[in-house]
Amino acid sequence: MRILLGLLMLGVTGVAYSQTPHQPFSITVSTAKAEVRSGDPVYLNVVMTNTSDHDVDCTIYASNALDRNYRYYILDEDGQPAPKIRRRYPEIGETFSLRPCILKPGETSLPSGGMISILYDLRRPGKYTIQASRPIWGDDQRPEPSGAVQSDQVDVKSNIITITVVGPEAPPAELK
């Protein structure tokens, strides 16, 4: 009976695996500092690796020090999304640059990403988890600078990392 149950489980796992589409690239996020002081900038490194047998677009659309081709998911230790930062003068607009990039099969991109704390308020002390995702674009789809998401796009998600934000140092006690 146990053997039959084991074979059944193996068969179900095999069917589920065969129905999972192969993702053409993987994403790895990291940060140089796992702990930062409240108010300090938080930089995120994002590396893309082509895991397919064809070229993959890894174009970087940097806007105000952050690659906007990725979607970023930041949760606090209670599982709540980190608040987005409101720009003081949104009518001024943002600066951006576009750097075309193509990865051949097996190649890995240079780190992109940037200063994630430009979009999210990470000043409150505590632990935050960070994950990034990027859409798989078809041959006729290109990233849109507006950040518009097409409903039929499939995202590749990165690993999840944790950073700790610590409060500012306490001022030294006055000597008596």
Secondary structure, 3 states (H helix, E strand, C coil): CHHHHHHHHHHHHHHHHHHCCCCCEEEEEECCCCEEECCCCCEEEEEEEECCCCCEECCEEEECCEECCCEEEEEECCCCECCECCCCCHHHCCCEEEECCEECCCCECCCEEEEHHHCECCCCCEEEEEEEEEEECCCCCCCCCCCCCCCCCEEEECCCEEEEEECCCCCCCCCC
